[in-house]
Amino acid sequence: MTLYGVGLGPGEADLVTVRGQRVLEAADVVYSPGRLSRSVATEHVPEERIGDIDFPMTRDEEKLRRAWKAAAAEIAPQAREGTAAFVTLGDPNVYSTFGHLRRTLGAFHPDVEVDVVPGVSAVTAFATALGVEIASGASLALREGARGAAPTGPDRLLLFKVTDVPATHEKLTAAGYDMVYGRRLFMEQGETRVTDDPDELADRDYYTLAYAEKRGLDDEPVTASFEMADTEVETETEAGEASDTEVNAQADGGSRLLGDRSDVSDAVAMERAEGIAWGDEIPEVSPR
Ligand SMILES: C[S@@+](CC[C@H](N)C(=O)[O-])C[C@H]1O[C@@H](n2cnc3c(N)ncnc32)[C@H](O)[C@@H]1O
């Protein structure tokens, strides 16, 4: 009685979550909206269990609605009789076709239960692949950069669908941003590329994203200063102080650092103390 929306992650077969893999292995039929997601799904499911649905390559809204209605009509009986899964690259709830299916099922087959297994999204995978850190306290906005678009404003932007890298690059550079581009990150299908040179990615590939950061941002995390520090002596002193703080924080459940707060549980006190010890922001704890 259930349709599972399963996030496959960015494309490498071993970045499917354990839960996603279990659902795929148990499903009677697995539907995939495209060739790439199908090639990842078939790493976990035999071809015979892959279901058939057709999606027209069109922006015509009426044709798209008809196609989703037909897809829902095919999938609903399978989900009623057993377990069906619909896979998407990344996460099913982030810029994904799965939302169309969920809404169409809700409208025409409301008895079908829908459950979602989250996946590793390009929204987070990009940071590792591009060697970028979105530090605690920083903001990051998600936008689309299709056909040379270059939205601006926020300090840090992640742009999806960057199909004309040189055009987007020119506009963002003029608007005061530095960029790094990623193509086919953590994908087995096609060559993975990470570069800040737009000419290297002049050919169109839908699986391209851009990370843009305003030039001259001045919000470095506390530990960034170590990278500039004059090595050994300072490192030893700093390390000694840090571990003393840490030991004390753990030994007294944080009360030395927090003051005697009887309204804060030991666990919360410990979390807050760790936050202090590691330089993170201290969350507000509401009195109980
Ligand atoms: C329609 S969105 C799908 C996002 C997906 N649901 C997710 O959570 O990652 C497609 C866009 O995401 C980005 N993208 C997704 N996977 C990617 C990957 N492995 N490498 C680079 N970009 C990727 C590209 O910009 C692409 O145009």
The ligand as an ORCA input file, in Angstrom:
! r2SCAN-3c Opt
* xyz 0 1
  C      16.630     19.195    -10.902
  S      18.036     19.416     -9.859
  C      17.967     17.904     -8.971
  C      18.564     18.027     -7.596
  C      18.538     16.717     -6.838
  N      17.189     16.331     -6.486
  C      19.390     16.810     -5.566
  O      18.822     16.805     -4.453
  O      20.604     16.878     -5.696
  C      19.312     19.115    -10.998
  C      20.479     20.061    -10.809
  O      21.164     19.712     -9.635
  C      22.575     19.820     -9.833
  N      23.154     18.495     -9.643
  C      22.511     17.403     -9.222
  N      23.356     16.371     -9.092
  C      24.584     16.832     -9.439
  C      25.877     16.243     -9.503
  N      26.070     14.965     -9.170
  N      26.900     17.024     -9.904
  C      26.713     18.309    -10.223
  N      25.509     18.916    -10.187
  C      24.455     18.180     -9.801
  C      22.795     20.330    -11.263
  O      22.968     21.730    -11.217
  C      21.490     19.974    -11.932
  O      21.174     20.874    -12.966
*
